[in-house]
Amino acid sequence: MRTRLVLKELLEQKKISQSKLSRMADVSLNTIQDMTHKPYVDTRINTLVRLAKALDVQVTDLFVVED
């Protein structure tokens, strides 16, 4: 079982650029780029909380569990 971030899909759905999210969430653009290009990367919980707040979603909406 693996956990995959769906940040790229959420950004497309909400029509928000990576750079805009970086500013909204106060998370570096490099971190966001890594998360969208490597959706299986380990991410700190405080980063997920910041992203969830900026995107107006629950933290659990940022990922899916795959078999």
ABEGO torsion letter per residue (X at the ends): XBBBBAAAAAAAAAGBBAAAAAAAAGBBAAAAAAAAABAABBBBAAAAAAAAAAAGBBAAAABBBBX
